[in-house]
Amino acid sequence: MPEQRSALDKAELAQAEEMTGVKTSVIYEAIRAEGDHELSRSFGALWWSGIAAGVAISLSVVSMGFLHTVLPDTSWAPAVISLGYPVGFLIVILGRMQLFTENTVTPILSLFHRPTRRNFIRTVRLWGIVFSANMMGCFLAAALLSFGHIVPAPHMDSILTISRHYGSATAAQHLTWGMPAGFLIASIVWILPRMDTGGEVLVILIMTYMIGLGGLSHVVAGSTELFVLVLHGDLSPFTAVGKAILPAFLGNALGGTGMFAALTYAQVRDEV
């Protein structure tokens, strides 16, 4: 049977191609290439970018504290207070800073594609540097909030209130609540390559707002709250690490790598 020819002219065919969505394999390749670049970056570049991300993402709890101070104690207040949560993420992600939860996807796709010993070591190195730097940045931000008097006392009281709520969750809760948070952050990484600047802002805003509104556990953003509690004597360092930071770390990694990255790679494996 002869091949059926389209009745459209060349201009119309070109327009149809433009309207066709970006292939999943193309998105995968863009993220994998970015992951390869991140894996090859120097220690200093990763470290200072990670510290900057830890400091910047602390503005999420600061912004929530500002809103908590001025809003009445009503049933709808948490929905408005959570609007402060995306602030730090917008700065970090649009500023292309190194955030651990983003790195549960970008370098992992390269590791899935070429599961060599070298790529595994490079991925562990990247995770170790970025996570340590993020924690250092969060601790510096918490110290400034606690001892630097950089926000008025009423706002600091609100930050403490929000932090106590986060710190009251059990290890099992941080683990399970960390999985959907990791999945949502990973989905941001997957979606952004096909967005313009306005679209990027909207995607980050919606996804991270859901994390804040749902009270989910994000290991980096939540660490600032935990360090604030430690510095104010409300929580011991061992409790902060064992009960919250490590479980949230595992939950975010499982949600971002074990669930999202594995599923997205599975759908493009045959094509790439």
Secondary structure as UniProt FT lines:
FT   HELIX           10..19
FT   HELIX           24..39
FT   HELIX           43..57
FT   HELIX           59..70
FT   TURN            75..76
FT   HELIX           77..81
FT   HELIX           82..84
FT   HELIX           86..94
FT   TURN            95..96
FT   TURN            100..101
FT   HELIX           102..104
FT   HELIX           106..113
FT   HELIX           117..147
FT   HELIX           153..167
FT   HELIX           171..191
FT   HELIX           192..194
FT   HELIX           197..214
FT   HELIX           219..231
FT   TURN            232..233
FT   HELIX           237..239
FT   HELIX           240..245
FT   HELIX           246..253
FT   HELIX           254..261
FT   HELIX           262..268
FT   TURN            269..271
//
